[in-house]
Amino acid sequence: VYTKILGHADGKWRFEASIPVADNSVAPTGRIRAVQGFAGKAIRFDHKGSYDDLAKTHEKAHAWLAVRKYTETGNRYEVYVSDPASTPVDELLTQLVVPIE
């Protein structure tokens, strides 16, 4: 599952969740639509552990990018690699993908 973070305001998160499919020709239905995902340069940060701590990884990524003078060019993506139903919380792997120039 891929999640594109669109923003956060007034205590509410806005995001798009997606799954890869082999056929992208499905007609839109309500809030469900087929789109092409991100392609381009990006830096990936791996987060291991609880989803509750993902904000800390976002903060560390922001600081790391700033020190190295990278410019973000789009919305970040979170890729949930592990299955939370069968993976202990401290072993969950989430990839944070940051598009850059």
Rosetta blueprint (number, residue, H / E / L):
1 V L
2 Y E
3 T E
4 K E
5 I E
6 L E
7 G E
8 H E
9 A E
10 D L
11 G L
12 K E
13 W E
14 R E
15 F E
16 E E
17 A E
18 S E
19 I L
20 P L
21 V L
22 A L
23 D L
24 N L
25 S L
26 V L
27 A L
28 P L
29 T E
30 G L
31 R L
32 I E
33 R L
34 A L
35 V L
36 Q L
37 G L
38 F L
39 A L
40 G L
41 K L
42 A E
43 I E
44 R E
45 F E
46 D E
47 H E
48 K E
49 G L
50 S L
51 Y H
52 D H
53 D H
54 L H
55 A H
56 K H
57 T H
58 H H
59 E H
60 K H
61 A H
62 H H
63 A H
64 W H
65 L H
66 A H
67 V H
68 R L
69 K L
70 Y L
71 T L
72 E E
73 T L
74 G L
75 N L
76 R L
77 Y E
78 E E
79 V E
80 Y E
81 V L
82 S L
83 D L
84 P L
85 A L
86 S L
87 T L
88 P L
89 V H
90 D H
91 E H
92 L L
93 L E
94 T E
95 Q E
96 L E
97 V E
98 V E
99 P E
100 I E
101 E L
